Amino acid sequence: MTDTSRIKVLVAEDEQHLGTLLEQFLTSRGHDVTVVRDGATALATLRAESYDVALLDIVMPELDGLEVLRHVRDEPSPPEVIIITGNGTVETAIGAMRLGAYDYLSKPYRMAEIDVLVRRAWERRELARENARLEKRLQSVDPLPELVTQHPPLREVLEMVPRVARSMTPVLITGESGTGKELIARAIHRLSERGRGPLVDIHCGAIGGLSVETELFGYENGAFPGAEGRRAGLLELAAGGTLFMDEVAALEGRQQGALLRVLEQGNFFRVGGTQKVTLNARLITATNRDIDALVAGGDFRGDLFYRINTVRLVLAPLRDRRCDIPALADRFLQRLSGGRLQGFSDAAMELLHAYDWPGNVRELRNVIERAVLLAEGDTIDVRDLPIPAHRSDRSIGNGTGALRALADLERDHIRLVLDRVGWHQGRAAAILGISSKTLYRKIREYGFDRSSELQNSS
């Protein structure tokens, strides 16, 4: 690591007297200081030479501090940025932090405060560098340590990930909830040239209406009632990195059209804006729905589908790769118990292998976590596993019978978890690996009545 006495600092301050004071003070504290007077010069200087920390005044000629921050974060080795302003607002602070600023100071400030922030920012930059070095070494040994499989189709997917990561090609990841779509997306980002940039994610099914567009594109001051100040959208915040759109099939028709225009034109407007913003983010999408059927039925635009489906990675459900259950269960057990528990009884492993896992790997992990808490001995037994102690009828074959059997399993499992946690829906949702909103919908869908269920359990 570099000697902290020679932290390289760029000060961008258009008030000449204040810039000189900062230079003299930081130099006296042992730092290597360069001072510039406007945003354009600050950006050019940061691109020409490497700095550890940049102090950017928010109001400067040519470019303001936030614009410099927005541009410089796309550089290969950006400095940690501290934004300084004389008329700070909460919105400005949030905007600076969302753009990646280390911290935020309002004038007047104490010089000693500046020195402390500079040193802390430098420490974070060095820590990030060291983590990046260690991560690269780990990747060379096992580029996807989170995923364990002996299932040939999934092994083919994992072998494709490093190759896909080397390009800017859009990737669509499909598979049921809990199969690891987000893990694959994060691995593609981490292994790509954009791995040092931001990974920004949005769950398209969790928000709706105009909010999807404002989240993606941002908005200008006064664009709609309550829009105070400019806000950068996720596409803008992902510049230099990756935007991961989970549940992309949940987008409505108008939103699908807006996203398609961005992908076709390579730029977009903030809501209420007139200035184009260039798209500089790699797009990865995912869905647990049958997107081919949605396209065929006209519920998802075919032209957008072909844009995002350049490369598709299909993740198999856990019931189709039961060969992985013992290894996954053992890995989760060791991690979650810290080696305190020795393993599973034969009956417990048989039950894990027989269960159909509607929540897939996420559900398996939650079940093992619950079992670790419940286990009284040094081995996990059937009584410790919060899953139905019966095998689903997999001999039914295709058609509605198979679908009904899977739905029955899901209903029984949700009821079991709710009973175990005394109908605390927040805890139940966490164990099931779903959102509270989804759990509430499932409770209504299956006709559960809390009062009668509690009476029956008592």
C-alpha positions in Angstrom: 0.0 0.0 0.0 1.0 3.6 -0.7 2.3 5.6 2.3 -0.6 7.5 3.7 1.7 10.6 4.1 1.6 11.1 0.4 -2.1 10.8 -0.5 -2.6 12.3 -3.9 -5.4 14.8 -3.8 -7.1 16.9 -6.5 -8.9 20.0 -5.3 -11.4 21.6 -7.7 -12.5 24.9 -6.2 -13.4 28.0 -8.1 -13.0 30.4 -5.1 -9.3 31.2 -5.4 -8.8 32.1 -1.8 -10.4 29.0 -0.5 -8.6 26.8 -3.0 -5.3 28.3 -1.8 -6.2 27.7 1.8 -7.1 24.0 1.1 -3.8 23.5 -0.8 -1.7 25.0 2.0 -3.5 23.0 4.7 -3.5 19.6 2.9 0.1 20.1 1.9 1.0 20.8 5.5 -0.6 17.6 6.4 1.7 15.7 4.1 -0.5 15.2 1.1 0.4 15.7 -2.6 -2.1 18.4 -3.7 -3.1 19.8 -7.1 -5.6 22.7 -7.4 -7.8 23.5 -10.4 -10.4 26.2 -10.8 -13.2 24.7 -13.0 -15.0 21.5 -13.7 -13.7 20.9 -17.2 -10.0 21.2 -16.1 -10.8 18.9 -13.1 -12.1 16.2 -15.4 -9.2 16.6 -17.8 -6.7 16.4 -15.0 -8.4 13.3 -13.4 -8.3 11.6 -16.8 -4.7 12.5 -17.5 -3.3 11.4 -14.1 -4.3 9.1 -11.3 -5.4 10.6 -8.0 -6.4 8.9 -4.7 -9.0 11.5 -3.6 -10.8 14.4 -5.3 -12.5 17.3 -3.5 -15.1 18.7 -5.9 -16.9 22.0 -5.3 -20.5 21.4 -6.6 -20.8 24.9 -8.2 -18.0 25.5 -10.7 -17.6 27.0 -14.2 -17.9 24.6 -17.3 -19.0 21.5 -15.3 -20.4 21.3 -11.8 -19.1 18.8 -9.3 -21.8 16.3 -9.8 -21.2 16.2 -13.6 -17.5 15.7 -13.0 -18.3 12.9 -10.6 -20.6 11.3 -13.1 -17.9 11.3 -15.8 -15.0 10.4 -13.7 -16.5 7.3 -12.2 -16.4 5.7 -15.6 -12.6 5.9 -15.6 -10.6 2.7 -15.1 -9.2 3.7 -11.7 -11.4 6.6 -10.3 -10.5 8.4 -7.1 -12.8 8.6 -4.1 -14.8 11.8 -4.4 -15.8 14.2 -1.7 -18.4 16.8 -2.8 -18.3 20.2 -1.2 -21.1 22.8 -1.5 -22.1 26.1 0.0 -25.8 25.6 -0.5 -26.3 21.9 0.3 -29.6 20.2 0.4 -30.7 16.7 1.3 -31.5 16.0 -2.3 -28.1 17.1 -3.4 -26.4 14.9 -0.8 -28.5 11.8 -1.9 -27.7 12.5 -5.5 -24.0 12.7 -4.8 -24.0 9.5 -2.8 -26.0 7.6 -5.4 -23.5 8.7 -8.0 -20.7 7.2 -5.9 -19.4 10.0 -3.8 -17.6 8.9 -0.7 -19.0 11.7 1.4 -20.5 15.2 1.3 -19.6 18.4 3.2 -21.4 21.8 3.4 -19.6 25.1 3.8 -18.5 26.4 6.2 -16.4 23.4 7.3 -13.4 22.9 9.5 -10.1 22.1 7.8 -9.4 19.3 10.2 -12.7 17.7 9.1 -11.4 17.8 5.5 -8.2 16.0 6.5 -10.0 13.2 8.3 -12.3 12.7 5.3 -9.4 12.6 2.9 -7.6 9.9 5.0 -10.8 7.8 5.4 -11.6 8.0 1.6 -8.0 6.9 0.8 -8.4 4.0 3.2 -11.6 2.9 1.5 -9.9 3.1 -2.0 -7.0 1.0 -0.9 -9.3 -1.5 0.7 -11.3 -1.7 -2.5 -8.1 -2.2 -4.5 -7.0 -5.0 -2.2 -10.4 -6.7 -2.4 -10.2 -6.5 -6.2 -6.8 -8.2 -6.2 -8.0 -11.0 -3.9 -11.2 -11.4 -5.9 -9.2 -11.8 -9.1 -7.1 -14.5 -7.5 -10.2 -16.3 -6.3 -11.8 -16.1 -9.7 -8.7 -17.7 -11.3 -9.3 -20.7 -9.1 -13.1 -20.9 -9.2 -14.9 -18.2 -11.2 -18.3 -19.2 -9.8 -17.8 -20.3 -6.2 -21.4 -19.7 -5.3 -22.8 -22.4 -7.6 -22.4 -26.1 -7.1 -23.6 -28.6 -9.6 -23.0 -32.0 -11.3 -26.0 -31.5 -13.6 -24.7 -31.5 -17.2 -27.0 -28.8 -18.6 -26.2 -26.4 -15.7 -22.5 -27.1 -16.0 -22.8 -26.0 -19.6 -24.4 -22.8 -18.5 -21.6 -22.1 -16.0 -19.0 -22.8 -18.6 -20.6 -20.2 -20.8 -20.6 -17.5 -18.2 -16.9 -16.4 -18.5 -17.2 -16.3 -22.3 -20.4 -14.3 -22.2 -18.8 -11.9 -19.7 -16.1 -10.9 -22.2 -18.7 -9.2 -24.5 -21.2 -6.4 -24.2 -24.0 -8.7 -25.6 -27.3 -8.5 -23.8 -28.0 -11.6 -21.7 -31.4 -13.1 -20.7 -31.4 -15.5 -17.7 -34.5 -17.6 -17.3 -35.5 -20.0 -14.6 -37.8 -20.4 -11.6 -37.5 -18.3 -8.5 -34.6 -19.3 -6.4 -32.5 -21.0 -9.1 -29.7 -18.5 -8.9 -30.5 -16.0 -11.7 -29.1 -13.0 -9.7 -25.9 -15.0 -8.8 -25.3 -15.6 -12.6 -25.9 -11.9 -13.3 -23.4 -10.9 -10.7 -20.9 -13.4 -11.9 -21.2 -12.1 -15.5 -20.7 -8.5 -14.2 -17.8 -9.4 -12.0 -15.9 -11.4 -14.7 -16.4 -8.6 -17.3 -14.3 -5.6 -18.2 -17.0 -3.6 -16.4 -16.5 -5.5 -13.2 -15.0 -2.5 -11.5 -18.0 -0.4 -12.4 -21.3 -0.4 -10.6 -23.8 -3.2 -10.8 -27.2 -1.6 -10.5 -30.3 -3.8 -10.2 -34.1 -3.2 -10.4 -36.9 -5.6 -9.8 -39.4 -4.7 -12.5 -42.3 -6.5 -10.7 -41.9 -4.6 -7.4 -42.8 -1.2 -8.9 -45.2 -0.2 -11.5 -46.6 2.7 -13.6 -44.6 5.8 -14.2 -42.3 4.9 -11.3 -40.5 2.3 -13.5 -39.7 5.0 -16.1 -38.5 7.5 -13.4 -36.4 4.8 -11.8 -34.8 3.8 -15.1 -34.5 7.2 -16.8 -34.5 9.7 -13.9 -36.2 13.0 -14.0 -35.7 16.8 -14.2 -36.9 19.4 -11.7 -40.6 19.9 -12.1 -41.2 17.0 -14.4 -44.2 16.0 -12.3 -45.8 17.0 -9.0 -43.2 16.3 -6.3 -40.2 16.2 -8.6 -37.8 18.5 -6.9 -34.4 18.8 -8.4 -32.8 16.5 -11.0 -32.5 12.8 -10.2 -30.3 10.4 -12.2 -32.0 7.2 -13.2 -30.7 3.7 -12.9 -29.5 3.6 -16.5 -27.4 6.6 -15.8 -26.2 5.4 -12.4 -25.1 2.1 -14.1 -22.8 4.0 -16.5 -19.5 2.1 -16.9 -21.1 -1.0 -15.3 -24.1 -3.2 -15.6 -27.9 -2.8 -15.2 -29.6 -6.0 -14.1 -33.3 -5.9 -14.7 -34.9 -8.8 -12.8 -38.4 -9.9 -13.8 -38.2 -7.9 -17.0 -41.4 -9.7 -18.2 -43.4 -7.7 -15.6 -42.9 -4.5 -17.6 -46.1 -3.0 -19.1 -46.4 -2.4 -22.8 -45.5 1.3 -22.6 -42.5 0.6 -20.5 -41.4 -2.2 -22.9 -41.5 0.4 -25.7 -39.5 2.9 -23.8 -36.8 0.3 -23.0 -36.7 -0.8 -26.7 -36.1 2.8 -27.8 -33.2 3.1 -25.5 -31.6 -0.1 -26.8 -32.1 0.9 -30.4 -31.0 4.5 -30.1 -28.3 4.1 -27.4 -29.6 7.1 -25.5 -32.5 8.4 -23.6 -34.1 11.5 -22.0 -34.8 11.9 -18.3 -38.5 12.3 -17.6 -39.3 15.9 -18.3 -35.9 16.5 -19.9 -34.7 17.7 -23.3 -31.0 16.7 -23.1 -30.1 13.3 -24.3 -28.2 11.0 -22.0 -25.9 8.3 -23.6 -26.4 4.7 -22.6 -23.2 3.4 -21.2 -24.3 0.2 -19.4 -24.4 -3.4 -20.2 -27.9 -4.9 -19.9 -28.7 -8.2 -18.2 -32.3 -9.3 -17.8 -34.0 -12.2 -16.0 -37.4 -13.6 -15.6 -39.1 -16.6 -13.9 -42.0 -16.5 -16.4 -42.4 -18.4 -19.6 -41.3 -15.4 -21.7 -41.7 -17.3 -25.0 -45.4 -17.9 -24.2 -45.8 -14.2 -23.3 -44.3 -13.2 -26.7 -46.5 -15.7 -28.6 -49.5 -14.4 -26.7 -48.7 -10.7 -27.4 -48.1 -9.8 -23.8 -44.4 -9.1 -24.3 -43.1 -7.3 -27.4 -41.3 -9.5 -29.8 -38.9 -6.8 -31.0 -37.8 -6.1 -27.4 -37.5 -9.9 -26.8 -35.1 -10.3 -29.7 -33.0 -7.3 -28.4 -32.6 -8.8 -24.9 -32.4 -12.5 -25.9 -29.1 -12.4 -27.8 -27.7 -14.9 -25.3 -30.0 -16.9 -23.1 -28.9 -18.9 -20.0 -31.5 -21.3 -18.7 -31.3 -22.4 -15.1 -32.8 -25.8 -14.2 -35.0 -26.1 -11.1 -33.6 -28.1 -8.2 -36.1 -30.9 -8.7 -34.5 -31.6 -12.1 -31.0 -31.8 -10.6 -31.5 -33.8 -7.5 -27.9 -35.0 -7.8 -26.8 -31.6 -6.5 -29.0 -31.7 -3.3 -26.5 -33.6 -1.0 -23.5 -31.3 -2.0 -25.6 -28.1 -1.7 -27.1 -29.2 1.7 -23.6 -30.1 3.1 -22.2 -26.7 1.9 -25.1 -24.8 3.5 -24.8 -26.8 6.7 -21.1 -26.1 7.1 -21.4 -22.4 6.4 -24.5 -21.9 8.6 -23.4 -24.0 11.5 -19.8 -23.0 11.4 -18.8 -26.7 11.5 -20.8 -27.3 14.7 -23.1 -29.9 13.1 -21.6 -33.1 11.5 -24.1 -33.8 8.8 -27.5 -35.3 8.1 -29.2 -38.6 9.1 -30.0 -41.0 6.3 -33.7 -40.3 6.7 -33.2 -36.5 6.6 -31.1 -36.7 3.4 -33.8 -39.0 1.9 -36.4 -36.4 2.7 -34.3 -33.6 1.2 -33.8 -35.6 -1.9 -37.5 -36.5 -2.2 -39.0 -33.0 -1.7 -39.7 -31.1 -4.9 -38.3 -27.7 -3.8 -40.8 -25.2 -5.3 -38.5 -22.5 -4.0 -35.4 -24.2 -5.4 -31.9 -23.5 -4.0 -33.1 -20.5 -2.1 -35.6 -22.6 -0.3 -33.1 -25.3 0.4 -30.8 -22.8 2.0 -33.6 -21.4 4.2 -34.6 -24.9 5.2 -31.0 -25.8 6.3 -30.7 -22.5 8.1 -33.9 -23.2 10.0 -32.7 -26.8 10.7 -29.5 -25.5 12.2 -31.5 -23.5 14.7 -33.8 -26.3 15.5 -31.3 -29.2 15.8 -30.8 -30.5 19.3 -28.0 -33.0 18.5 -24.9 -32.8 16.3 -26.8 -34.3 13.3 -29.8 -32.9 11.3 -32.7 -35.3 11.5 -36.2 -35.4 9.9 -37.8 -33.7 12.9 -35.4 -30.7 12.3 -36.5 -30.1 8.7 -39.5 -27.7 8.2 -40.7 -29.5 5.0 -43.6 -31.9 4.4 -42.5 -35.5 5.3 -43.9 -37.0 2.1 -42.8 -37.4 -1.5 -44.8 -35.7 -4.2 -46.4 -37.9 -6.8 -44.0 -37.5 -9.7 -45.5 -40.5 -11.6 -48.6 -38.4 -12.6 -46.8 -37.3 -15.7 -47.6 -34.2 -17.8 -50.7 -32.1 -17.7 -52.8 -30.5 -15.0 -52.3 -33.4 -12.6 -48.6 -32.6 -12.3 -49.3 -28.9 -11.9 -51.9 -29.6 -9.2 -49.4 -31.7 -7.2 -46.8 -29.0 -7.3 -49.3 -26.4 -6.1 -50.4 -28.6 -3.3 -46.7 -28.8 -2.2 -46.4 -25.1 -2.2 -49.6 -24.6 -0.3 -48.6 -27.1 2.4 -45.1 -25.7 2.7 -46.3 -22.1 3.1 -48.9 -23.2 5.7 -46.1 -25.1 7.6 -43.8 -22.1 7.6 -46.5 -19.8 8.8 -47.4 -22.1 11.6 -43.8 -22.5 12.7 -43.4 -18.7 13.0 -46.8 -18.0 14.6 -48.0 -16.3 11.4 -45.4 -13.6 11.6 -45.6 -12.8 7.8 -42.2 -10.9 7.7 -40.3 -13.9 9.1 -42.2 -16.4 7.0 -41.5 -14.4 3.8 -37.7 -14.4 4.8 -37.7 -18.2 5.3 -39.6 -18.8 2.1 -37.3 -16.5 0.1 -40.1 -14.4 -1.2 -41.3 -10.8 -0.7 -44.0 -10.0 1.9 -46.2 -8.8 -1.0 -45.9 -12.2 -2.7 -46.6 -14.0 0.5 -49.7 -11.9 1.1 -50.9 -12.8 -2.4 -50.3 -16.5 -1.8 -52.2 -16.4 1.5 -55.2 -14.9 -0.4 -54.7 -17.3 -3.3 -54.8 -20.4 -1.1 -57.6 -19.0 1.1 -55.7 -19.2 4.4 -57.5 -17.7 7.4 -55.1 -16.6 10.1 -57.5 -17.1 13.0 -58.7 -20.5 12.0 -55.2 -21.7 11.2 -54.0 -20.6 14.6 -56.9 -22.3 16.3 -56.2 -25.5 14.4 -52.5 -25.5 15.3 -53.4 -24.9 19.0 
